[in-house]
Amino acid sequence: MGDLIPANQPARDEIAKLLPRKKLVRSLEGVAMNLLIDQNRKTYRHVVKLKQLLQASGNGKKVSIFYIHCNAGCDRTGEFIAAYRMTNNKLSCSEATDKNSAECGRPQNYYSVNGTYWYCKYLKSLDSDYVCDCPERL
């Protein structure tokens, strides 16, 4: 498993200095970063919408059940559930992923851990009081 690219701007700038000076490479880096930021925004909107749905279901007489699942509930599901827990329950990244691993019976895969890490950094950019304890290297 390789190193993660830290989500902060100074680290991206340092990495960009190491890249060839070709415009295509720089353009691709910008596109990839914009896609990552856009994906985190979408996840955030889904997390907020789920919380609204859960709150609304408690106000009526009907009981609503939201079933979220993928293979073993650890990877993509674990990434989303960790995002929910970090956003709404104010858990740190490690608390959210530890809780997911305990419930699932195994840790998230490498890609989902990275996705959770980037979402944690995204939350930190929205809320300066958010505790982002993700390691710089996984």
C-alpha positions in Angstrom: 0.0 0.0 0.0 1.3 3.4 -1.0 1.4 6.7 0.7 -1.7 8.9 0.8 -1.5 12.3 -0.6 -2.5 14.7 2.2 -5.6 16.7 1.5 -4.2 20.0 2.5 -3.2 22.6 -0.2 0.5 23.0 0.8 1.1 19.3 0.4 -0.6 19.2 -3.0 1.6 22.2 -4.0 4.7 20.3 -2.9 3.6 17.2 -4.9 2.9 19.4 -8.0 6.5 20.7 -7.9 7.7 17.1 -8.3 5.5 16.5 -11.4 6.8 17.1 -14.9 6.2 20.6 -16.2 3.9 19.4 -18.9 0.5 21.1 -19.0 -1.4 17.8 -19.5 -0.1 16.4 -16.2 -1.0 19.6 -14.3 -4.4 19.6 -16.0 -5.1 16.0 -15.0 -4.0 16.7 -11.4 -6.5 19.6 -11.2 -9.3 17.5 -12.8 -8.6 14.6 -10.3 -8.7 17.0 -7.3 -11.9 18.6 -8.5 -13.5 15.2 -8.9 -12.5 14.3 -5.4 -13.9 17.5 -3.9 -17.1 17.1 -5.9 -17.5 13.5 -4.7 -17.0 14.6 -1.1 -19.7 17.3 -1.6 -22.1 14.7 -2.9 -21.4 12.4 0.0 -22.0 15.2 2.4 -25.3 16.1 0.8 -26.4 12.4 1.0 -25.4 12.2 4.7 -27.4 15.4 5.5 -30.4 14.1 3.5 -30.3 10.7 5.4 -30.3 12.6 8.7 -33.3 14.6 7.6 -35.1 11.4 6.5 -34.4 9.8 9.9 -35.6 12.8 11.8 -38.8 13.0 9.7 -39.5 9.3 10.2 -39.5 9.8 14.0 -42.2 12.5 13.8 -45.0 10.4 12.4 -46.7 7.2 13.4 -44.9 5.2 10.7 -41.6 3.6 11.4 -39.0 4.0 8.7 -36.1 1.6 8.2 -33.2 2.5 6.1 -31.2 -0.5 4.9 -27.7 0.3 3.6 -25.6 -2.6 2.5 -22.8 -3.8 0.3 -20.6 -6.9 0.5 -20.1 -7.4 4.3 -21.0 -3.8 4.9 -17.4 -2.7 5.4 -16.2 -1.0 2.3 -18.5 1.4 0.4 -21.1 1.0 3.0 -18.5 1.5 5.7 -17.2 4.6 4.0 -20.7 6.1 3.9 -21.6 5.1 7.5 -18.3 6.5 8.7 -19.1 9.8 6.8 -22.5 9.8 8.6 -21.0 9.2 12.0 -18.3 11.9 11.5 -20.8 14.4 10.2 -23.8 13.8 12.5 -22.3 12.1 15.6 -19.2 14.2 15.6 -17.0 11.1 15.8 -13.3 11.4 14.8 -12.2 9.4 11.7 -10.6 6.7 13.8 -13.6 6.4 16.1 -16.0 6.0 13.1 -13.8 3.5 11.3 -13.1 1.5 14.5 -16.9 1.3 15.2 -17.5 0.2 11.6 -14.8 -2.5 11.8 -16.2 -3.8 15.1 -19.7 -4.1 13.5 -18.5 -5.5 10.3 -15.9 -7.9 11.6 -13.0 -6.7 9.5 -11.5 -3.3 8.5 -12.5 -1.4 5.4 -10.4 -2.1 2.3 -7.6 0.2 1.3 -9.7 2.3 -1.1 -12.5 2.9 1.3 -10.1 3.8 4.1 -8.6 6.4 1.7 -12.1 7.7 0.8 -13.0 8.0 4.5 -9.7 9.8 5.1 -10.4 12.3 2.3 -14.0 12.8 3.6 -12.5 13.5 7.1 -10.3 16.2 5.6 -13.3 17.6 3.7 -15.2 17.9 7.0 -12.3 19.6 8.6 -12.3 22.2 5.8 -16.0 22.9 6.5 -15.7 23.0 10.3 -12.5 24.1 11.9 -13.6 22.6 15.2 -13.9 19.1 13.7 -11.3 16.7 15.0 -9.6 15.0 12.1 -7.2 12.4 13.4 -6.5 10.6 10.2 -2.9 9.6 9.8 -0.8 11.2 7.1 0.3 7.7 6.1 -1.8 4.6 6.1 
